[in-house]
Amino acid sequence: MITDDLLRAQLPHTLRQLDLPGLGELYRGKVRDNYSRGDRIVMVTTDRISAFDHVLGTIPFKGEVLSRLTAFWFDKVKDIAPIHLIDSPDPSVMVVRKAKALPVEVIIRGYITGSLWRDYQAGKAGAYGIPWPKDLRKDQKFAEPIITPSTKAEYGQHDEPISEADIVGKGLVPASVWKEATDVARRLFARGQAWAAQQGLILVDTKYEMGIADGKLLVIDEIHTPDSSRYWVADGYQQRFAAGQEQEMLDKENVRQWLIKEHGFSGHGAPPALTDEVRIMLARKYIEVYERLTGETFASAVGPVAARIEKNLKAKGYL
């Protein structure tokens, strides 16, 4: 069991970045340090946390939680679509097949909340080309999941909402590929929601990244993690919704709400520094959702993540 004392002890050992040029050509994203060589990528999931397109700092054990949870989910959905995972030489590392990523993220939502709710309130949700009803309430469930895609911006830039018609019309993704991608996304989301429900959770919304390798569509990056997805505790959802109360969240929205409510920050200017208490709070949320979804107790050793990764990569012949 990971206690608050262990989380606090891990704070100085979190992985901000991994500098191992021997792994190949580096592309550093918001959360991952990707080393590319040939047809493979060594994908290192750091402990960085980002929100509103800003990297805010690090969260204890976050990279390990995301990688281990992604591997768990990939195993559960590999019958739905090909996945890019080849090997997991370290709890924070995935070796994956290189693919040409689609220039848009497939975001699918079962409920109206988060950024979509904020846009809906502000009258800015029309960019998706969807005729939204005028009487929706925060955290309301849709009759059917809705796809609200976004463009994929470079690090430091903002992702932008886009309609499915514009994705095809502007030639960003061929119509046949986009249809396949959205069909896959709907099946992945249904599988994810069904499993989450069995574990007492609601998979509220998520984003999928997909790419093309050898002419075939692959599911890439991460899947159904608390970074890429929103999870609510199912017990009490209806009562909280009826009362207009906040849902019990086990995902990154906790830090977004802290930024908005405590600091009035939603992406403009310099973000506030994360307190150690917020870092520990978010680590607890991520570990809880991992344990609920997998049915396993999360265990990991306190210590330098970078040193552990380097040791494991050498042992497996990647360095």
Stockholm file with secondary structure:
# STOCKHOLM 1.0

chainA/1-319         MITDDLLRAQLPHTLRQLDLPGLGELYRGKVRDNYSRGDRIVMVTTDRISAFDHVLGTIPFKGEVLSRLTAFWFDKVKDIAPIHLIDSPDPSVMVVRKAKALPVEVIIRGYITGSLWRDYQAGKAGAYGIPWPKDLRKDQKFAEPIITPSTKAEYGQHDEPISEADIVGKGLVPASVWKEATDVARRLFARGQAWAAQQGLILVDTKYEMGIADGKLLVIDEIHTPDSSRYWVADGYQQRFAAGQEQEMLDKENVRQWLIKEHGFSGHGAPPALTDEVRIMLARKYIEVYERLTGETFASAVGPVAARIEKNLKAKGYL
#=GR chainA/1-319 SS CCCHHHHHHHGGGCCSCCCCGGGCEEEECSSEEEEEETTEEEEEECSEEEETTEEEEECTTHHHHHHHHHHHHHHHHTTTSCBCEEEEEETTEEEEECCEECSEEEEEEEEECHHHHHHHHTTCGGGGCCCCCSCCCTTEEEEEEEECCEECCCTTSCCCBCCHHHHHHTTSSCHHHHHHHHHHHHHHHHHHHHHHHHTTEEEEEEEEEEEEETTEEEEESCCSCTTTEEEEESTTHHHHHHHTCCCCBCSTHHHHHHHHHHHCCSSSSCCCCCCHHHHHHHHHHHHHHHHHHHCSCCCCCCSCHHHHHHHHHHHTTCC
#=GC SS_cons         CCCHHHHHHHGGGCCSCCCCGGGCEEEECSSEEEEEETTEEEEEECSEEEETTEEEEECTTHHHHHHHHHHHHHHHHTTTSCBCEEEEEETTEEEEECCEECSEEEEEEEEECHHHHHHHHTTCGGGGCCCCCSCCCTTEEEEEEEECCEECCCTTSCCCBCCHHHHHHTTSSCHHHHHHHHHHHHHHHHHHHHHHHHTTEEEEEEEEEEEEETTEEEEESCCSCTTTEEEEESTTHHHHHHHTCCCCBCSTHHHHHHHHHHHCCSSSSCCCCCCHHHHHHHHHHHHHHHHHHHCSCCCCCCSCHHHHHHHHHHHTTCC
//
